[in-house]
């Protein structure tokens, strides 16, 4: 029976109606506020007032369990109560990002339980946190896991046990005339495990709160596209978001390409969201001198360009990471839109001007709809799987096409070249493309360097061409 439960939980429809995001809701610009011990009430008041006075409408809070529960198991929510009360006072909506206890140097936070004991601790944290904060007027919704989509912790018992359960009820792939093939059990399980676990996190939240939105922000999308099956995510989400930090997530690009990378990132998320609203959860707002991959600080012009790209790509808005600098840890003093005297930087001022303009023209931006283009640059996850297998046997470091990343880089190359010529494009997963239309005249699908096409798409591509499409 436990095996049946493992699968059935993923496909049950969620009850409850959400109104936080819809196709006609206002576009909102915001910045994440980092709440940490040692901050004064005046600091928190200042940050929320600053958002309000500059047209920002939304923030996100990392709900650190480590700052709410002491070593003896006692809970004290006062640090975050202060922030939610300020949100109520200034009319700033808050996305509560669940952040169970983790190590001090864990930047991105919890992704999966280590074992059953850890999972029970997480469930207790969810129960305590959600029940305490759910009645605040400022609460907009919940982010069950920050930046989900990381590689699985195969050495941890919880993941290993679920993998064995999954294998026990998953049919083996058919052989072809006795020919042996690569196996992709781990890759296929990853596509199952991510949405399955995010779903049960969501169900834990909705034991106590069925009124607020459920939002997620996958990251490193170009490197980790093979791990996302958004069709399964959409079954329990209210909206899809993402993290788009140039310093962290644009390692395939040079700085002159960052605007193009932001555009591709936005298209990737919009394609994954499909009929759901999408909202860019994190855009880099400040310097990352000693953290992340590429040290930089965005200029005010880049901030403006990135924000307009996201809004123009159909997003319901964006949050900058972050408003105030962190005071501790490996990211201390970085990523912020304010300086160390709590004064706005030119980046903050530029974002605020755009926020005010969007607010002044709320009806226009609320009613504007993104027009889906007829040119579709698609990637195939299975191509990335095969690429990973083959690259293990290749010592050639001179040719990107033969290395891990070649599949997605080639698709991005078409996206860049056509964008530079003024074409509007759709960039996304082949699984999210609509192959059910009756007519594809003047529609184009580009499968650049997609080295393995699964059989489920052979007839789809054949019918696409028969119905007038160009492949």
For each residue, the residues with C-beta under 8 A, 3 or more apart:
1: 4 5
2: 5 6 165
3: 6 7 165 168 169
4: 1 7 8
5: 1 2 8 9
6: 2 3 9 162 165 166 169 196
7: 3 4 10 11 169
8: 4 5 11 12
9: 5 6 12 196 199 200 203
10: 7 192 195 196 199 232 235
11: 7 8 235
12: 8 9
13: 235
14: 202 206 235 236
15: 210
16: 206 210 211
17:
18: 21 141 211 212 213 214 238
19: 22
20: 25 140 141 212 213 238 239
21: 18 25 213 238 239 276 277 279 316
22: 19 25 277
23: 277 369
24: 366 367
25: 20 21 22 277 316 366
26: 57 316 317 359 362 365 366
27: 311 315 316 317 358 362 365 366
28: 57 58 93 279 316 317
29: 55 56 57 58 307 317 318 319 351 354 355 358
30: 51 56 57 58 59 60 92 93 317 318 319 320
31: 51 56 59 285 319 320 321 322 323 337 348 351
32: 59 60 61 62 282 319 320 321 322 323
33: 44 47 48 51 59 60 61 83 322 323 324
34: 62 322 323 324 325 326 327
35: 39 44 61 62 64 67 79 80 82 83
36: 39 64 67 326 327 328
37: 67 79
38: 327
39: 35 36 43 44 79 327
40: 43 44
41: 44 45 82
42: 45 46
43: 39 40 46 47 324 342
44: 33 35 39 40 41 47 48 82 83 86
45: 41 42 48 49 86
46: 42 43 49 50 342
47: 33 43 44 50 51 86 323 324 338 342
48: 33 44 45 51 52 59 83 86 87 89 90 92
49: 45 46 52 53 86 90
50: 46 47 53 54 323 338 344
51: 30 31 33 47 48 54 56 57 59 90 92 323
52: 48 49 56 90 91 92
53: 49 50
54: 50 51 344 348 352 355 356
55: 29 352 355 356 358 359
56: 29 30 31 51 52 59 92 351 352 355
57: 26 28 29 30 51 91 92 93 317 355 359
58: 28 29 30 92 93 94 95 140 317 319
59: 30 31 32 33 48 51 56 87 92 93 94 95 319 323
60: 30 32 33 94 95 96 97 143 281 319
61: 32 33 35 80 83 94 95 96 97
62: 32 34 35 97 99 109 146
63: 68 80 96 97 98 99 129 133
64: 35 36 67 68 99
65: 68 69 99 100 101 125 129
66: 69 101 102
67: 35 36 37 64 79 80
68: 63 64 65 75 76 77 79 80 128 129
69: 65 66 73 74 75 76 101 125 128
70: 73 74 76
71:
72:
73: 69 70
74: 69 70
75: 68 69 128
76: 68 69 70 79
77: 68 80 81 132 133
78: 81 82
79: 35 37 39 67 68 76 82 83
80: 35 61 63 67 68 77 83 84 133
81: 77 78 84 85
82: 35 41 44 78 79 85 86
83: 33 35 44 48 61 79 80 86 87 94
84: 80 81 87 88 94 133 136 138 139
85: 81 82 88 89 136
86: 44 45 47 48 49 82 83 89 90 92
87: 48 59 83 84 90 91 92 93 94 136 137 138 139
88: 84 85 91 136 137 138
89: 48 85 86
90: 48 49 51 52 86 87
91: 52 57 87 88 138
92: 30 48 51 52 56 57 58 59 86 87 138
93: 28 30 57 58 59 87 138 139 140
94: 58 59 60 61 83 84 87 136 138 139 140
95: 58 59 60 61 140 141 142 143 213 215 281 319
96: 60 61 63 129 133 139 141 142 143
97: 60 61 62 63 142 143 146
98: 63 125 126 129 142 143 144 145 146 201 205
99: 62 63 64 65 102 109 110 146
100: 65 109 110 121 122 125
101: 65 66 69 110 121 125
102: 66 99 106 109 110
103: 106
104: 329
105: 329 330
106: 102 103 109 110
107: 291 329 330 331
108: 111 146 147 150 219
109: 62 99 100 102 106 145 146 147
110: 99 100 101 102 106 122 145 146
111: 108 145 148 150 153
112: 152 153 156 158 159 197
113: 116 118 119 122 156 158
114: 117 118 153 156 157 158
115: 118 119 156 157 158
116: 113 119 120 157 158
117: 114 120 121
118: 113 114 115 121 122 158
119: 113 115 116 122 123 158
120: 116 117 123 124
121: 100 101 117 118 124 125
122: 100 110 113 118 119 125 126 204
123: 119 120 126 127 204
124: 120 121 127 128
125: 65 69 98 100 101 121 122 128 129
126: 98 122 123 129 130 201 204 205 208
127: 123 124 130 131 204 207 208
128: 68 69 75 124 125 131 132
129: 63 65 68 96 98 125 126 132 133
130: 126 127 133 134 142 205 208 209
131: 127 128 134 208 209
132: 77 128 129
133: 63 77 80 84 96 129 130 136 139
134: 130 131 139 208 209 211 212
135: 139
136: 84 85 87 88 94 133 139
137: 87 88
138: 84 87 88 91 92 93 94
139: 84 87 93 94 96 133 134 135 136 212
140: 20 58 93 94 95 212 213
141: 18 20 95 96 212 213 214 215 238 239
142: 95 96 97 98 130 205 209 212 213 214 215
143: 60 95 96 97 98 146 215 216 217 281
144: 98 148 198 201 202 205 214 216
145: 98 109 110 111 148 198 201 216
146: 62 97 98 99 108 109 110 143 217
147: 108 109 150 217 218 219 220 243
148: 111 144 145 194 198 216 217 218
149: 194 218 219 220 221 224 227 228
150: 108 111 147 224
151: 190 224 227
152: 112 159 186 189 190 193
153: 111 112 114 156 159
154: 159 160 163 186
155: 160
156: 112 113 114 115 153 159 160
157: 114 115 116 160 161
158: 112 113 114 115 116 118 119 161 162
159: 112 152 153 154 156 162 163 193
160: 154 155 156 157 163 164
161: 157 158 164 165
162: 6 158 159 165 166 193 196
163: 154 159 160 166 167 186 189 193
164: 160 161 167 168
165: 2 3 6 161 162 168 169
166: 6 162 163 169 170 189 192 193
167: 163 164 170 185 189
168: 3 164 165
169: 3 6 7 165 166
170: 166 167 185 188
171:
172:
173: 181 183
174:
175: 178 179 180 181
176: 179 181
177:
178: 175
179: 175 176
180: 175
181: 173 175 176
182: 386 389
183: 173
184: 187 188 382 385
185: 167 170 188 189
186: 152 154 163 189 190
187: 184 190 191 226 381 385
188: 170 184 185 191 192
189: 152 163 166 167 185 186 192 193
190: 151 152 186 187 193 194 227
191: 187 188 194 195 227 229 232 381
192: 10 166 188 189 195 196 232
193: 152 159 162 163 166 189 190 196 197
194: 148 149 190 191 197 198 227 228 229 233
195: 10 191 192 198 199 229 232 233 235 236
196: 6 9 10 162 192 193 199 200
197: 112 193 194 200 201
198: 144 145 148 194 195 201 202 216 233 236
199: 9 10 195 196 202 203 235 236
200: 9 196 197 203 204
201: 98 126 144 145 197 198 204 205
202: 14 144 198 199 205 206 214 236
203: 9 199 200 206 207
204: 122 123 126 127 200 201 207
205: 98 126 130 142 144 201 202 208 209 214
206: 14 16 202 203 209 210 214
207: 127 203 204
208: 126 127 130 131 134 205
209: 130 131 134 142 205 206 212
210: 15 16 206
211: 16 18 134
212: 18 20 134 139 140 141 142 209
213: 18 20 21 95 140 141 142 238 239
214: 18 141 142 144 202 205 206 236 237 238
215: 95 141 142 143 237 238 239 240 241 279 281
216: 143 144 145 148 198 233 237 240 241
217: 143 146 147 148 241 242 243 281 282
218: 147 148 149 221 224 228 242 243 269
219: 108 147 149 224 242 243 245 248 249 282
220: 147 149 223 224 248 249
221: 149 218 224 225 228 242 249 265 268 269
222: 225 249 250 252 261 264 265 268 408 412
223: 220 249 251 252 405 408
224: 149 150 151 218 219 220 221 227 228
225: 221 222 228 268 379 381 384 408 429
226: 187 381 384 385 388
227: 149 151 190 191 194 224
228: 149 194 218 221 224 225 233 272 381 429
229: 191 194 195 232 233 381 431
230: 233 234 240 272 273 274 429 431 432
231: 234 235 274 431 432
232: 10 191 192 195 229 235
233: 194 195 198 216 228 229 230 236 237 240 272
234: 230 231 237 240 273 274 275 276
235: 10 11 13 14 195 199 231 232
236: 14 195 198 199 202 214 233
237: 214 215 216 233 234 240 276
238: 18 20 21 141 213 214 215 276 277
239: 20 21 141 213 215 273 276 277 278 279 316
240: 215 216 230 233 234 237 269 272 273 276 277 278 279
241: 215 216 217 269 278 279 280 281 282
242: 217 218 219 221 265 268 269 278 280 281 282
243: 147 217 218 219 248 249 281 282 321
244: 249 250 262 265 266 280 282 283 284 306 310
245: 219 248 249 250 282 283 284 288 292 321
246: 249 250 255 258 261 262 284 294 296 298 302
247: 250 284 288 291 292 293 294 295 296
248: 219 220 243 245 251 284 288 292 293 294
249: 219 220 221 222 223 243 244 245 246 265
250: 222 244 245 246 247 253 257 258 261 294
251: 223 248 293 294
252: 222 223 261 405 408 409 412
253: 250 257 258 260 261
254: 257
255: 246 258 296
256:
257: 250 253 254 260 261 416
258: 246 250 253 255 261 262 302 306
259: 262 263 302 305 306 309
260: 253 257 263 264 415 416 419
261: 222 246 250 252 253 257 258 264 265
262: 244 246 258 259 265 266 283 305 306 309 310
263: 259 260 266 267 309 313 415 419
264: 222 260 261 267 268 412 415 416 427
265: 221 222 242 244 249 261 262 268 269
266: 244 262 263 269 270 280 309 310 313 314 315
267: 263 264 270 271 313 415 425 426 427 428
268: 221 222 225 242 264 265 271 272 427 428
269: 218 221 240 241 242 265 266 272 273 278 280 315
270: 266 267 273 278 313 314 315 370 428
271: 267 268 274 426 427 428 429 432
272: 228 230 233 240 268 269 278 428 429 432
273: 230 234 239 240 269 270 276 277 278
274: 230 231 234 271 432
275: 234
276: 21 234 237 238 239 240 273
277: 21 22 23 25 238 239 240 273 316
278: 239 240 241 242 269 270 272 273 314 315 316
279: 21 28 215 239 240 241 315 316 317 318 319
280: 241 242 244 266 269 283 310 315 317 318 319
281: 60 95 143 215 217 241 242 243 318 319
282: 32 217 219 241 242 243 244 245 319 320 321
283: 244 245 262 280 303 306 307 310 318 319 320 321
284: 244 245 246 247 248 288 298 320 321 335
285: 31 298 303 320 321 322 323 335 336 337 347 348 351
286: 297 298 322 325 334 335 336 337 345 347
287: 295 296 297 334 335
288: 245 247 248 284 291 292 294 295 296 297 331 334 335
289: 295 297 334
290: 295 330 334
291: 107 247 288 330 331 334 335
292: 245 247 248 288 295
293: 247 248 251
294: 246 247 248 250 251 288
295: 247 287 288 289 290 292
296: 246 247 255 287 288
297: 286 287 288 289
298: 246 284 285 286 302 303 306 347
299: 302 303 347
300: 303 304 345 346 347 349 350
301: 304 305 350
302: 246 258 259 298 299 305 306
303: 283 285 298 299 300 306 307 320 347 350 351
304: 300 301 307 308 350 351 354
305: 259 262 301 302 308 309
306: 244 258 259 262 283 298 302 303 309 310
307: 29 283 303 304 310 311 318 351 354
308: 304 305 311 312 354
309: 259 262 263 266 305 306 312 313
310: 244 262 266 280 283 306 307 313 315 317 318
311: 27 307 308 315 317 318 358 365
312: 308 309
313: 263 266 267 270 309 310 370
314: 266 270 278 369 370
315: 27 266 269 270 278 279 280 310 311 318
316: 21 25 26 27 28 239 277 278 279
317: 26 27 28 29 30 57 58 279 280 310 311 358
318: 29 30 279 280 281 283 307 310 311 315
319: 29 30 31 32 58 59 60 95 279 280 281 282 283
320: 30 31 32 282 283 284 285 303 323 337 351
321: 31 32 243 245 282 283 284 285 335
322: 31 32 33 34 285 286 325 326 335 336 337
323: 31 32 33 34 47 50 51 59 285 320 336 337 338 348
324: 33 34 43 47 336 338 342
325: 34 286 322 332 333 334 335 336 338 340
326: 34 36 322 329 331 332 333 334 335 336
327: 34 36 38 39 332 333
328: 36 332
329: 104 105 107 326 332
330: 105 107 290 291
331: 107 288 291 326 334 335
332: 325 326 327 328 329
333: 325 326 327 336 340
334: 286 287 288 289 290 291 325 326 331
335: 284 285 286 287 288 291 321 322 325 326 331
336: 285 286 322 323 324 325 326 333 339 345
337: 31 285 286 320 322 323 344 345 347 348 351
338: 47 50 323 324 325 342 343 344 345 348
339: 336 342 343 344 345
340: 325 333
341:
342: 43 46 47 324 338 339
343: 338 339
344: 50 54 337 338 339 348 349 352
345: 286 300 336 337 338 339 348 349
346: 300 349 350
347: 285 286 298 299 300 303 337 350 351
348: 31 54 285 323 337 338 344 345 351 352
349: 300 344 345 346 352 353
350: 300 301 303 304 346 347 353 354
351: 29 31 56 285 303 304 307 320 337 347 348 354 355
352: 54 55 56 344 348 349 355 356
353: 349 350 356 357
354: 29 304 307 308 350 351 357 358
355: 29 54 55 56 57 351 352 358 359
356: 54 55 352 353 359 360
357: 353 354 360 361
358: 27 29 55 311 317 354 355 361 362 365
359: 26 55 57 355 356 362
360: 356 357
361: 357 358 364 365
362: 26 27 358 359 365 366
363: 366 367
364: 361 367 368
365: 26 27 311 358 361 362 368
366: 24 25 26 27 362 363
367: 24 363 364
368: 364 365
369: 23 314
370: 270 313 314
371: 424
372: 426
373: 376 423 424 425 426
374: 442 443 444
375: 418 423 424 425 426 443 444 446
376: 373 425 426 427 428 433 443 444 445 446
377: 411 414 415 418 425 426 427 446 448
378: 411 427 428 429 430 433 445 446 447 450
379: 225 383 384 407 408 411 428 429 430 450
380: 383 384 407 429 430 447 450 452 453 454 457
381: 187 191 225 226 228 229 384 385 429 431
382: 184 385 386 452 453 454
383: 379 380 386 387 407 449 450 451 452 453
384: 225 226 379 380 381 387 388 404 407 408
385: 184 187 226 381 382 388 389 452
386: 182 382 383 389 390 451 452
387: 383 384 390 391 404 405 406 407 451
388: 226 384 385 391 392 404
389: 182 385 386 392
390: 386 387 393 394 402
391: 387 388 394 402 403 404
392: 388 389
393: 390
394: 390 391 402 403
395:
396: 399 402 403
397: 403
398:
399: 396 402 403
400: 403 405 406 409
401: 406 410 449
402: 390 391 394 396 399 406
403: 391 394 396 397 399 400 406
404: 384 387 388 391
405: 223 252 387 400 408 409
406: 387 400 401 402 403 409 410 449
407: 379 380 383 384 387 410 411 449 450 451
408: 222 223 225 252 379 384 405 411 412
409: 252 400 405 406 412 413
410: 401 406 407 413 414 448 449
411: 377 378 379 407 408 414 415 427 446 448 449 450
412: 222 252 264 408 409 415 416 427
413: 409 410 416 417 448
414: 377 410 411 417 418 446 448
415: 260 263 264 267 377 411 412 418 419 425 427
416: 257 260 264 412 413 419 420
417: 413 414 420 421
418: 375 377 414 415 421 423 425
419: 260 263 415 416 422 423 425
420: 416 417
421: 417 418
422: 419
423: 373 375 418 419
424: 371 373 375
425: 267 373 375 376 377 415 418 419
426: 267 271 372 373 375 376 377
427: 264 267 268 271 376 377 378 411 412 415
428: 267 268 270 271 272 376 378 379 432 433
429: 225 228 230 271 272 378 379 380 381 432 433
430: 378 379 380 433 447 450 457
431: 229 230 231 381
432: 230 231 271 272 274 428 429
433: 376 378 428 429 430 445
434: 437
435: 457 460 463 464
436:
437: 434 440 467
438: 467
439: 467 468
440: 437 443 464 465 467 468 469
441: 467 468 469
442: 374 468
443: 374 375 376 440 464 468 469 470
444: 374 375 376 469 470 471
445: 376 378 433 461 464 469 470 471
446: 375 376 377 378 411 414
447: 378 380 430 450 453 471
448: 377 410 411 413 414
449: 383 401 406 407 410 411
450: 378 379 380 383 407 411 430 447 453
451: 383 386 387 407
452: 380 382 383 385 386
453: 380 382 383 447 450 457 458 461
454: 380 382 457
455: 458
456: 460
457: 380 430 435 453 454 460 461
458: 453 455 461 462
459: 462 463
460: 435 456 457 463 464
461: 445 453 457 458 464 465 471
462: 458 459 465 466
463: 435 459 460 466 467
464: 435 440 443 445 460 461 467 469 471
465: 440 461 462 468 469 470 471
466: 462 463
467: 437 438 439 440 441 463 464
468: 439 440 441 442 443 465
469: 440 441 443 444 445 464 465
470: 443 444 445 465
471: 444 445 447 461 464 465
